[in-house]
Structures are given as structure tokens and as C-alpha cells.
Amino acid sequence: MDSEFLKVDLFGIPWMTLNVPTMIMSTVAMVIVFFVTFFMSRKIQMYPTGAQNALEYLVQFIKNVISSTMEWKQGKNFVMLGITLILYVFVANMLGVPFELATADHEVWWNSPTSNPVLTISLALFVILLTHYYGWKMRGPKEYGKDYFRPVFFLAPFKVVEDFSNTLTLGMRLYANIYAKEVIMVMLVGLGASGAFWAFGAFIPLVVFQAFSVFIGTLQAFIFTMLTMVYMSHKVSEEH
Amino acid sequence: MGTVAIAVAITAGLAAVAGAFGVAIVVRSTLQGITRQPEIRGPLQTVMFIGIPLVEALPIFAIVIAFLLLP
């Protein structure tokens, strides 16, 4: 594609490449999530108003998502995980919607950090590792190990493959949706910049597509959290 | 360049068709279930939102391959 990222080799080692704009953007997303939730939860009252209402609605929503996939006895540990994931992925998806900054020679400086496959797959990898950790911790090593041979013993290789494919699809789904959104938006902006006639022609599709990408971003954040809880329930639940 | 562009177009188009048909089947079955038993709408929607990503995974891989093929 046309867009380029500023890349820096860490300590001068060739394969340790840092993607500087993606690091900046993911830090921006974290800072936004932290301060928004921090200032929304300062004045806690018995009868909630305004910001506290919105936050309690979010918590209730995550509780519903969790209790639809697993027992509440295990699920109560994952409320904060769900809120963190849905807020981070949502804010990261929304960052690239209103505008995108790039220098004249197509060096991108402001976009959605989730349009980078490395970020999404490492996020998915840590989610899968967390499910293994909680499966080990909550049910003990014996039950956790026996789970690989659970319905019949010869399904064990498929269970191992399933872990890898879960990681890959969980990350790739988020990446492909957001990256496709960014590519189409860059194409529409490029079309609008090519002439006065096309600027009128491309304006309305761009606005419509921005609304659609808000929808996509929200849905992907929800699906990421939902699937995290589904994978977690596969490892944590007592019986299948 | 020309051949690769055609390959990318075919891959992305087929992925779109496959994803649309697969998701259509899932949503149609969910709608039929809801019309038969409106009271289990919530659990059906949960299962639908789990099933749609599973169906969509392979078209998404095709799209990623199309992106990788782009020069």
C-alpha cells in the first residue's frame, strides 16, 4: 500500500523493529481510557447521576455478557478484564474514524492502532494465555490437562490446533475489519482530493462510511470481548 | 502487476460473496428460531454473535491474503 510507517530498530538489532506511530497511538488510547474512566468514577453516590450512570450501564452490560457464557461463580473474576478490553478496543477503533494524519510522502502519524496486525495478534495472544492461566489456576493442573482429552482421547491434536487458530482468528478479525476500513477511507479521501467535481462526489460517501465505521468499530469491540469470554468459559467451566 | 491485480480482485470478491452467504444462513436460522420462540431471543442472539465470527473467519483470511498480495 501507499502508507509508510516510521520504523526504528531497537538497540540497532535488525529484527527488533518498533513501529513508532502504532506505539504512540496505542499509548494515546490507553491514556484516554484511563482518564475517562478515572474522572467518571470520582464522585460515587448512592443515587447515580450522569457519568456514573453511564459507567454502571457499561458494568451491567459486561456482567450480562459474562453471565451468558459461564457461571457467575467463575465469571465474577472477569468483569474488570471485560471492561478493560471493550473500552480499549473501542477507543482504539474510534481513533482513526474522524481524521487521519499523514505527511506529504504518505508517512502515517495518526490512525487506528488496531489496523496493525502485530498489535491485534499480540492482544489476542495475551488473551489466550490468560485463559490458560485461569484454567490452570481455577480447576487445578489435573483437570486442565485432562481437558485436552475430554470428549475422546484422539481429539487432543485438534485441541492443540484450536488454541493456535483461536489466537489467529481473534487477532486477524479485528485487524482485517479495521484495516479495510482505513484503506477504504484513504481511497475516498484520495478520490475527493483529485478534483473539484470529485470532492462533491466523495463527500457524502465519506460521511456515510464514517458512520458505518463507527458501527463496525463498536461491533468489533463487542465481539472481541464476547469471544474472550467464550474462550475463557471453555477453559474455566466445570462441565461441557 | 496486471495478473496480481486480477488475483486480488477475484480473492476479495469471492471472500465477500462467501462471507455474505455464510452470515445470511446464520442470521436466517436465528430469525426462524426467534419467530418460533420469542422468549429465548437473548440466548439466541448470544449464540448468533458467537457464530457469525466463526463463519467470518475464513473470508477474513482470504481478505488478508488479498492485502498481502497487493504490491
Interface residues (C-beta under 8 A of the other chain):
Chain A: M1 S68 T69 P117 T169 M172 R173 Y175 A176 N177 Y179 A180 F222 I223 M226 L227 V230
Chain B: G42 P43 T46 F49 I50 I52 P53 L54 E56 A57 I60 F61 I63 V64 F67 L70
